[in-house]
Every structure is written in structure tokens, then in C-alpha cells.
Amino acid sequence: DEGCDHIDHQHKHEHNKLVGSISIVYEGSVSLFKLDNFFSELLQAYGDQLYRYKGVISVAGKNQPFIFNGVHMNFEGDFLSKWKEGETRV
């Protein structure tokens, strides 16, 4: 497929130039207040344009990762199992 950077091309797919993706990697923890504000503003401003999103976030003061996913403005997230001993929190 022209324009595709996948290594394995044993699968069939189409790329839509109107759909893009980003990833954010940050080592450390974020405050729950800032995280809540970020998602509130993101969903309010771009919720109808968010096709699919998911992630794992380290929240300051919590020993559990915050796992989230969503489609458009349908957001779900919760704290799950504990971080492993010595696990990098990104």
C-alpha cells in the first residue's frame, strides 16, 4: 500500500488521509485535577472529531494506573490493578 509504513503487508487495509493519530508519552505522574480538566476541555472542543482513543496514565498520589478509552464523546476510565514494583510510570 502506497503511503503505508507498516512492515508486514500480508493484510488488506485502506488509509484515509482525513484520519490521523497521535501518541503522547510522558514519564512521571500527572495531577488528577489537571487530568480531569484536560479531558473535559478535549471532549468539549473535539469530542465529535475523536474517532477512538485509549491510554494508561499515572496519576500523582495513586498506586494504580488510570485506564481510559472512548469513542467520540463517550469516555470511560477507572483506576485498576496496582503498578508493578519498579514499573516505569509513563
Disulfide bonds with the S-S distance in Angstrom:
none
